[in-house]
Amino acid sequence: MWVWIAEVYIVGAVIGLFATDGGPWTRIGLALAWPLGPLAFVFTVAGLIVAAAIAFPLFGILLAVVLGGAWWALRNL
């Protein structure tokens, strides 16, 4: 699996080097930093879920039950 992730990263970095508009340092910076976009998406969605769990207690209870059930199921495999 790590080989596949490395291949995707390398392909994205190569595309970033040639497809972006800017100077050489801009191209290198964008090519190296492109995985931060999906990571930022994951953190944003996680933060919104936590905020929704606090703002809407019924959603928070449901979320706690689902996470507890998933933890219990994975623990008992």
Beta strands, then each sheet from edge to edge (+ up, - down):
end
